[in-house]
Amino acid sequence: MESMDDKQIQQLLQSPGTLRRGFEAMVRQYGEQLYWQVRRIVLTHDDANDVVQNALLKAWNAIDTFKGESKVQTWLSRIAINEALDFTRRQKSHPTLSTDDDQLGLANQLMADRYFDGDETEAQLQEAIAQLPDVQRTVFQLRYYDEMKYSEISKVLGTSEGALKASYHIAVKKITEFFHKHD
């Protein structure tokens, strides 16, 4: 299948006759990026798959609210990121019974995950990122990994560019401090 740009997908989503085709094109075009945005927030493969599925279901159910005022990619990212943040908040408020995984640091858990393909430094970076507050973590991930511009992150998170720049700067400082402590 040939890939479509955002405007083509947007046109398909605007018409009831091509809505399903547009949604399929949207998932094909942005699905992998969405998975990685979510995965960096929830960390595990299985949780990321669940969150992405929930986000896509929400997107499908809310497709009639998409007015084309932003890019399809931005609209979909906003749904997925909010779903991922809600998931992490639920996890924090309803901790599961203690398991062996709870005794391991996040870096060790990631190194043991068969879907994790990074090295020890990447695992430590993920551990540092996981310790950031939700907003700082999300801003850092969108800027660092997805190389999103502040203007786009602003649309996704509904926050001013100045606040995002401050959050990113603070996140980088905290990550740097984490690495200095764990040297």
Secondary structure, DSSP 8 states (H G I E B T S, - for coil): -----HHHHHHHHHSTTTHHHHHHHHHHHHHHHHHHHHHHHH-SHHHHHHHHHHHHHHHHHTGGG--SSS-HHHHHHHHHHHHHHHHHHHHHHS-----HHHHS-HHHHHHH-TT----HHHHHHHHHHHTS-HHHHHHHHHHHTS---HHHHHHHHT--HHHHHHHHHHHHHHHHHHHHHT-
